[in-house]
Amino acid sequence: MKSLFRKTIFFILALSAVSCVENSKPNYQYMPNMYETVSYEPYGAYEVFVNEQEAKLPVEGTVSRGWKPYEYENSPDGFATAKAELQNPLPYTEDNLAEGKALYTIYCAVCHGDKGDGKGILVEREKFLGIPSYSDAGRAITEGSVYHVMYYGLNAMGSYASQTSIDERWKIDHYVMYLKGQLEGAPEREFEAEGTETEDINEKEENLMPPVNAEQTMEVKQSEPEGEPIE
């Protein structure tokens, strides 16, 4: 009888212990910070930060890694200058054109149409009207004007600078000019040799993206503490 009582008590205790087990996390946390990290809400105020500000501004004079300044103004003069001077720094390769087509289909075809004739699905549904063809003689688009409009937007078209990277916009630019040639019946442009893309971009950006005026000249440098080389 006494043995049965002991077994019953042991069974109840064991069942109670097992019922409290949760396999997703340990029952005992000897070092809680190792299991549950301290998270801070964006824009929250916490004593651990200077001025209790969690979200910090970038150091003055710095830019995001990989970002390059676009030095043509968002103005009629800036547009005219970009249209006349700015050229696509990416080589015209089969891969760049194919990627440009894919990006164009995502961002542009809905309004401008798959053929660049201004007859996208939103135009057919009369959501937007008056979108001209890329072959419109009055517009006479160029590589520079196409990029400038993608960067700043124009009329009903907004800027795509936040949705696309620099390379992506230039790839779209290649495809837009390809569509323009198709609409005008121009001969196919020959592809350039691959493998020199990085060199071409660096060289052409130095020569083809000048500041609009001397006051806008920007010299971006990546500085570092003395004695520590850039990796």
Residue frames as qw, qx, qy, qz and C-alpha x, y, z in Angstrom:
[[0.000, 0.886, 0.464, 0.000, 0.00, 0.00, 0.00],
 [0.300, -0.816, 0.108, 0.483, 2.77, 2.38, 0.96],
 [0.436, -0.151, 0.602, 0.652, 4.65, 1.47, -2.22],
 [0.252, 0.609, 0.657, 0.366, 1.57, 2.22, -4.36],
 [0.120, -0.938, -0.248, 0.209, 1.16, 5.60, -2.65],
 [0.388, -0.608, 0.340, 0.604, 4.77, 6.51, -3.35],
 [0.392, 0.149, 0.692, 0.588, 4.42, 5.48, -6.98],
 [0.126, 0.807, 0.560, 0.139, 1.28, 7.58, -7.31],
 [0.221, -0.899, -0.014, 0.379, 2.96, 10.65, -5.83],
 [0.423, -0.363, 0.533, 0.636, 6.00, 10.16, -8.08],
 [0.342, 0.428, 0.709, 0.445, 3.74, 9.81, -11.15],
 [0.023, 0.921, 0.386, -0.046, 1.86, 13.02, -10.33],
 [0.307, -0.787, 0.203, 0.495, 5.09, 14.95, -9.82],
 [0.435, -0.110, 0.654, 0.609, 6.57, 13.61, -13.04],
 [0.260, 0.644, 0.655, 0.297, 3.39, 14.43, -14.97],
 [0.097, -0.947, -0.191, 0.240, 3.42, 17.98, -13.56],
 [0.379, -0.590, 0.400, 0.591, 7.05, 18.47, -14.58],
 [0.394, 0.145, 0.724, 0.547, 6.48, 17.17, -18.09],
 [0.179, 0.791, 0.579, 0.083, 3.38, 19.30, -18.59],
 [0.131, -0.921, -0.007, 0.367, 5.41, 22.46, -18.00],
 [0.532, -0.250, 0.518, 0.622, 8.02, 21.61, -20.63],
 [0.508, 0.805, 0.107, -0.286, 8.01, 23.77, -23.78],
 [0.834, 0.054, 0.332, 0.437, 10.26, 22.42, -26.50],
 [0.420, 0.821, 0.141, 0.360, 10.60, 25.81, -28.26],
 [0.091, 0.770, -0.372, 0.511, 12.75, 27.25, -25.47],
 [0.478, 0.045, -0.771, 0.419, 14.59, 26.01, -22.37],
 [0.488, -0.710, -0.503, -0.063, 12.79, 26.01, -19.04],
 [0.515, -0.752, -0.049, 0.408, 15.65, 27.73, -17.25],
 [0.506, 0.763, -0.038, 0.400, 17.68, 30.60, -18.67],
 [0.708, -0.448, -0.146, 0.526, 20.92, 30.89, -16.77],
 [0.258, -0.300, 0.183, 0.900, 22.05, 33.78, -19.00],
 [0.407, 0.687, 0.539, -0.266, 18.87, 35.42, -20.34],
 [0.193, 0.805, -0.216, -0.518, 20.73, 37.90, -22.59],
 [0.172, -0.303, 0.849, 0.397, 22.18, 34.95, -24.47],
 [0.256, 0.374, 0.888, 0.079, 18.68, 33.77, -25.36],
 [0.141, 0.857, 0.495, 0.042, 16.67, 36.97, -25.68],
 [0.442, 0.130, 0.055, 0.886, 18.48, 39.93, -27.20],
 [0.001, 0.645, 0.357, -0.675, 17.55, 43.45, -26.27],
 [0.335, 0.480, 0.555, 0.591, 15.72, 45.10, -29.16],
 [0.058, -0.435, -0.187, 0.879, 15.19, 48.80, -29.62],
 [0.417, 0.732, 0.535, -0.063, 12.28, 50.38, -31.43],
 [0.444, 0.360, 0.255, 0.780, 13.23, 52.60, -34.38],
 [0.032, -0.604, -0.073, -0.793, 13.25, 56.26, -33.38],
 [0.661, -0.638, -0.396, 0.004, 12.84, 55.26, -29.73],
 [0.039, -0.814, 0.358, -0.455, 14.48, 57.10, -26.81],
 [0.917, -0.266, -0.257, 0.150, 16.90, 55.04, -24.70],
 [0.386, -0.892, 0.223, 0.080, 19.44, 56.11, -22.12],
 [0.817, -0.182, 0.386, 0.388, 22.10, 53.83, -23.58],
 [0.558, 0.516, 0.322, 0.565, 22.37, 56.09, -26.66],
 [0.258, -0.128, -0.068, 0.955, 23.76, 59.61, -26.90],
 [0.303, 0.030, -0.032, -0.952, 20.91, 62.09, -26.49],
 [0.525, 0.161, 0.736, -0.396, 18.70, 59.00, -26.03],
 [0.614, 0.544, -0.162, -0.548, 18.35, 58.81, -29.81],
 [0.792, -0.042, 0.602, 0.091, 18.36, 55.30, -31.32],
 [0.677, 0.603, 0.322, 0.271, 18.25, 56.38, -34.98],
 [0.400, -0.613, 0.174, 0.659, 21.44, 58.24, -35.80],
 [0.500, 0.840, -0.042, -0.207, 22.17, 60.50, -38.73],
 [0.872, 0.257, -0.005, 0.418, 25.10, 59.59, -41.00],
 [0.504, -0.497, 0.048, 0.705, 28.40, 61.31, -40.35],
 [0.289, 0.878, 0.052, -0.379, 28.47, 64.65, -42.15],
 [0.173, 0.722, -0.551, -0.380, 30.08, 64.44, -45.57],
 [0.307, -0.160, 0.931, 0.117, 29.67, 60.67, -45.98],
 [0.652, 0.221, -0.292, -0.663, 27.67, 58.82, -48.63],
 [0.909, -0.062, 0.347, -0.224, 26.33, 55.28, -48.85],
 [0.403, -0.360, 0.753, 0.374, 28.76, 52.70, -50.17],
 [0.390, 0.272, 0.793, 0.380, 28.33, 52.27, -53.92],
 [0.210, 0.864, 0.428, -0.162, 26.30, 55.50, -54.29],
 [0.441, 0.052, 0.256, 0.859, 27.45, 58.05, -56.84],
 [0.128, 0.591, 0.276, -0.747, 26.19, 61.62, -57.02],
 [0.411, 0.564, 0.590, 0.406, 24.06, 62.61, -59.98],
 [0.291, -0.423, -0.092, 0.853, 25.13, 66.13, -60.70],
 [0.008, -0.310, -0.499, -0.809, 22.52, 67.33, -63.18],
 [0.217, 0.084, 0.423, -0.876, 19.91, 69.63, -61.71],
 [0.176, 0.503, 0.846, -0.011, 16.22, 68.85, -61.66],
 [0.157, 0.692, 0.097, -0.698, 15.43, 71.81, -63.90],
 [0.713, 0.676, 0.147, -0.114, 14.81, 72.51, -67.59],
 [0.228, 0.832, -0.505, -0.026, 18.46, 73.50, -68.00],
 [0.431, -0.413, 0.797, -0.086, 19.61, 70.36, -66.20],
 [0.785, 0.306, 0.521, -0.136, 17.38, 68.22, -68.40],
 [0.591, 0.796, -0.097, -0.087, 18.67, 69.87, -71.57],
 [0.010, -0.752, 0.659, -0.014, 22.29, 69.43, -70.47],
 [0.587, -0.183, 0.782, -0.104, 21.79, 65.77, -69.57],
 [0.775, 0.509, 0.335, -0.167, 19.97, 65.15, -72.84],
 [0.497, 0.828, -0.257, -0.028, 22.83, 66.59, -74.85],
 [0.090, 0.718, -0.667, 0.177, 25.84, 65.33, -72.87],
 [0.578, -0.338, 0.680, -0.300, 25.03, 62.30, -70.74],
 [0.649, 0.300, -0.622, -0.319, 25.73, 58.88, -72.25],
 [0.936, -0.286, -0.023, -0.205, 25.18, 55.36, -71.00],
 [0.098, -0.722, 0.682, -0.065, 28.35, 54.16, -69.21],
 [0.747, -0.107, 0.646, -0.113, 27.33, 50.48, -69.34],
 [0.025, -0.269, 0.785, 0.557, 28.54, 48.48, -72.34],
 [0.729, 0.213, -0.056, -0.648, 25.83, 47.45, -74.77],
 [0.010, 0.239, -0.970, -0.049, 25.94, 43.69, -74.22],
 [0.506, -0.224, -0.713, -0.431, 23.38, 40.95, -74.70],
 [0.423, -0.348, -0.744, 0.383, 23.16, 40.37, -70.94],
 [0.048, -0.247, -0.274, 0.928, 22.69, 44.04, -70.10],
 [0.371, -0.030, -0.389, -0.843, 19.98, 44.37, -72.73],
 [0.522, -0.277, -0.789, -0.168, 18.20, 41.24, -71.46],
 [0.317, -0.372, -0.627, 0.607, 18.30, 42.52, -67.87],
 [0.094, 0.142, -0.003, -0.985, 17.12, 45.91, -69.09],
 [0.440, -0.185, -0.620, -0.623, 14.15, 44.24, -70.78],
 [0.476, -0.375, -0.777, 0.168, 13.21, 42.40, -67.59],
 [0.198, -0.349, -0.405, 0.821, 13.41, 45.59, -65.53],
 [0.201, 0.019, -0.294, -0.934, 11.51, 47.55, -68.19],
 [0.449, -0.312, -0.754, -0.364, 8.71, 44.99, -68.05],
 [0.401, -0.438, -0.676, 0.437, 8.46, 45.44, -64.29],
 [0.190, -0.501, -0.274, 0.798, 8.63, 49.22, -64.04],
 [0.052, 0.357, -0.260, -0.896, 7.82, 50.76, -67.41],
 [0.051, -0.132, -0.840, -0.524, 5.72, 48.57, -69.70],
 [0.018, 0.561, 0.774, -0.292, 2.54, 49.07, -67.69],
 [0.152, 0.800, 0.173, -0.555, 2.39, 52.65, -69.02],
 [0.084, 0.646, -0.483, -0.585, 4.79, 52.84, -71.97],
 [0.886, 0.340, -0.039, -0.313, 3.82, 49.48, -73.46],
 [0.865, -0.198, 0.389, 0.245, 5.89, 46.41, -74.23],
 [0.677, 0.452, 0.292, 0.502, 6.94, 47.97, -77.54],
 [0.339, -0.329, -0.065, 0.879, 7.53, 51.48, -76.20],
 [0.060, 0.407, 0.547, 0.729, 4.63, 52.84, -78.25],
 [0.184, -0.122, 0.290, -0.931, 2.87, 54.41, -75.26],
 [0.703, -0.164, -0.341, -0.602, 0.10, 51.79, -75.23],
 [0.105, 0.166, -0.896, 0.399, 0.58, 50.09, -71.89],
 [0.257, -0.431, -0.864, -0.042, -2.24, 48.35, -70.05],
 [0.117, -0.557, -0.465, 0.678, -2.95, 51.43, -67.90],
 [0.126, 0.283, -0.289, -0.906, -3.29, 53.52, -71.05],
 [0.260, -0.171, -0.827, -0.469, -5.65, 50.96, -72.59],
 [0.285, -0.556, -0.755, 0.199, -7.76, 51.12, -69.44],
 [0.036, 0.768, 0.193, 0.609, -7.66, 54.94, -69.65],
 [0.620, -0.652, -0.258, 0.351, -5.96, 55.35, -66.30],
 [0.280, -0.598, 0.226, 0.716, -3.34, 57.52, -67.99],
 [0.610, 0.708, 0.348, 0.083, -3.65, 59.26, -71.33],
 [0.265, 0.953, -0.149, 0.021, -1.29, 61.04, -73.67],
 [0.639, -0.522, 0.481, 0.297, 1.83, 58.88, -73.15],
 [0.506, 0.729, -0.319, -0.332, 3.88, 59.40, -76.33],
 [0.973, 0.171, -0.019, 0.151, 5.84, 56.79, -78.24],
 [0.619, -0.538, 0.260, 0.509, 9.61, 56.59, -77.85],
 [0.518, 0.218, 0.492, 0.665, 9.85, 57.33, -81.54],
 [0.082, 0.923, 0.364, -0.094, 8.02, 60.64, -81.15],
 [0.570, 0.457, 0.046, 0.682, 10.05, 63.14, -83.16],
 [0.168, -0.855, -0.029, -0.490, 9.04, 66.00, -80.88],
 [0.741, -0.659, 0.132, 0.003, 10.66, 64.33, -77.89],
 [0.612, 0.631, -0.431, 0.204, 13.76, 63.01, -79.67],
 [0.758, -0.627, 0.169, -0.056, 14.80, 61.05, -76.59],
 [0.463, 0.617, -0.599, 0.213, 18.46, 60.31, -75.93],
 [0.692, -0.118, -0.639, 0.313, 20.29, 58.11, -73.44],
 [0.202, 0.075, -0.422, 0.880, 20.80, 61.15, -71.23],
 [0.430, -0.226, -0.045, -0.873, 17.20, 62.35, -71.32],
 [0.771, -0.225, -0.542, -0.247, 15.85, 58.87, -70.56],
 [0.586, -0.110, -0.610, 0.522, 18.10, 58.48, -67.53],
 [0.006, 0.155, -0.249, 0.956, 17.35, 62.01, -66.30],
 [0.597, -0.270, -0.216, -0.724, 13.60, 61.36, -66.39],
 [0.781, -0.215, -0.586, 0.031, 14.00, 58.03, -64.57],
 [0.451, 0.003, -0.517, 0.727, 16.06, 59.77, -61.91],
 [0.068, 0.057, 0.284, -0.955, 13.84, 62.79, -61.29],
 [0.263, 0.571, 0.761, -0.161, 10.53, 61.97, -62.96],
 [0.003, 0.074, -0.306, -0.949, 8.67, 64.18, -65.41],
 [0.500, -0.176, -0.317, -0.787, 5.03, 65.31, -65.58],
 [0.837, -0.293, -0.016, -0.462, 2.83, 62.40, -64.44],
 [0.879, 0.106, -0.418, 0.203, 5.77, 60.03, -64.19],
 [0.547, -0.819, 0.166, -0.053, 7.43, 59.90, -60.80],
 [0.101, 0.720, -0.684, 0.051, 11.07, 59.28, -59.96],
 [0.974, -0.039, -0.211, -0.068, 12.39, 55.72, -59.99],
 [0.257, 0.661, -0.583, 0.397, 15.62, 56.56, -58.17],
 [0.476, -0.414, 0.609, -0.481, 14.44, 54.81, -54.99],
 [0.925, 0.088, 0.235, -0.287, 13.16, 51.67, -56.72],
 [0.892, 0.400, -0.034, 0.208, 16.16, 51.02, -58.95],
 [0.631, -0.522, 0.194, 0.541, 19.94, 51.15, -58.65],
 [0.090, 0.733, -0.346, -0.579, 22.27, 53.13, -60.90],
 [0.127, -0.215, 0.881, 0.401, 23.15, 50.06, -62.99],
 [0.308, 0.449, 0.835, -0.080, 19.51, 49.01, -63.25],
 [0.281, 0.809, 0.194, -0.478, 18.47, 52.41, -64.59],
 [0.075, 0.616, -0.571, -0.537, 21.24, 52.32, -67.20],
 [0.220, 0.033, 0.952, 0.211, 20.18, 48.83, -68.26],
 [0.329, 0.675, 0.610, -0.253, 16.61, 50.05, -68.67],
 [0.131, 0.781, -0.185, -0.582, 18.06, 52.97, -70.61],
 [0.115, -0.291, 0.828, 0.466, 19.69, 50.54, -73.06],
 [0.242, 0.355, 0.900, 0.075, 16.39, 48.75, -73.62],
 [0.239, 0.784, 0.339, -0.461, 14.42, 51.97, -74.07],
 [0.113, 0.673, -0.435, -0.587, 16.83, 53.07, -76.79],
 [0.187, -0.041, 0.937, 0.293, 16.56, 49.60, -78.32],
 [0.287, 0.598, 0.729, -0.168, 12.77, 49.97, -78.48],
 [0.175, 0.794, -0.021, -0.582, 13.18, 53.42, -80.00],
 [0.013, -0.434, 0.728, 0.531, 15.32, 51.93, -82.76],
 [0.234, 0.239, 0.937, 0.099, 12.77, 49.17, -83.35],
 [0.271, 0.739, 0.499, -0.362, 9.94, 51.69, -83.70],
 [0.172, 0.807, -0.223, -0.520, 11.98, 53.82, -86.10],
 [0.911, 0.405, 0.077, 0.019, 13.17, 50.84, -88.16],
 [0.021, 0.853, -0.522, -0.020, 16.81, 51.55, -87.37],
 [0.738, 0.290, -0.607, 0.053, 19.43, 48.84, -87.97],
 [0.844, -0.490, -0.205, 0.072, 20.28, 46.57, -85.04],
 [0.081, -0.871, 0.448, -0.183, 23.06, 47.90, -82.84],
 [0.757, 0.224, -0.589, 0.175, 25.97, 45.49, -82.51],
 [0.754, -0.650, -0.092, 0.021, 26.76, 44.17, -79.05],
 [0.098, 0.825, -0.510, 0.223, 30.00, 45.19, -77.40],
 [0.629, 0.168, -0.720, 0.238, 32.56, 42.79, -75.99],
 [0.692, -0.679, -0.151, -0.194, 31.88, 41.70, -72.41],
 [0.835, -0.177, -0.228, 0.468, 34.38, 41.74, -69.55],
 [0.370, 0.187, -0.102, 0.904, 35.25, 45.46, -69.54],
 [0.251, -0.767, -0.508, -0.300, 32.12, 46.69, -67.83],
 [0.529, -0.725, -0.227, 0.380, 33.72, 47.99, -64.62],
 [0.467, -0.202, 0.209, 0.835, 36.53, 49.78, -66.45],
 [0.103, 0.469, 0.511, 0.713, 34.12, 51.35, -68.92],
 [0.330, -0.819, -0.461, -0.087, 31.82, 52.62, -66.17],
 [0.530, -0.626, -0.090, 0.565, 34.65, 54.21, -64.18],
 [0.390, -0.045, 0.345, 0.852, 36.17, 55.85, -67.23],
 [0.005, 0.532, 0.556, 0.639, 32.92, 57.12, -68.73],
 [0.361, -0.807, -0.461, 0.085, 31.48, 58.40, -65.46],
 [0.459, -0.489, -0.001, 0.742, 34.52, 60.61, -64.99],
 [0.199, -0.037, 0.436, 0.877, 34.09, 62.09, -68.47],
 [0.158, -0.392, -0.660, -0.621, 30.34, 62.07, -69.02],
 [0.406, -0.729, -0.551, -0.005, 28.88, 63.15, -65.69],
 [0.336, 0.212, -0.221, 0.891, 30.33, 66.64, -65.12],
 [0.066, -0.552, -0.571, 0.605, 28.76, 69.02, -62.61],
 [0.265, 0.821, 0.468, 0.193, 26.31, 71.56, -63.99],
 [0.134, 0.905, -0.136, 0.381, 28.33, 74.42, -62.55],
 [0.413, 0.417, -0.614, 0.527, 31.35, 74.98, -60.36],
 [0.400, -0.417, 0.408, -0.706, 29.28, 75.50, -57.22],
 [0.915, -0.107, 0.055, -0.386, 27.89, 71.99, -57.50],
 [0.571, 0.451, -0.675, 0.122, 31.27, 70.25, -57.82],
 [0.798, -0.497, 0.209, -0.271, 31.36, 67.43, -55.31],
 [0.418, 0.495, -0.750, 0.134, 34.48, 65.50, -54.36],
 [0.873, -0.374, 0.027, -0.312, 33.56, 62.32, -52.53],
 [0.326, 0.514, -0.757, 0.238, 36.36, 60.62, -50.62],
 [0.872, -0.374, -0.301, -0.096, 36.34, 57.56, -48.43],
 [0.033, 0.714, -0.542, 0.442, 38.49, 58.45, -45.43],
 [0.886, -0.272, -0.373, 0.044, 39.81, 56.12, -42.76],
 [0.550, -0.807, 0.187, 0.109, 42.01, 56.28, -39.64],
 [0.266, 0.778, -0.568, -0.032, 45.72, 56.65, -40.27],
 [0.162, -0.444, 0.876, -0.098, 47.68, 53.45, -40.51],
 [0.582, 0.178, 0.762, -0.220, 44.71, 51.27, -41.45],
 [0.018, 0.136, -0.673, -0.727, 44.46, 50.36, -45.14],
 [0.673, 0.185, 0.031, -0.715, 41.15, 50.20, -46.97],
 [0.497, -0.039, 0.867, 0.021, 40.02, 46.61, -47.36]]
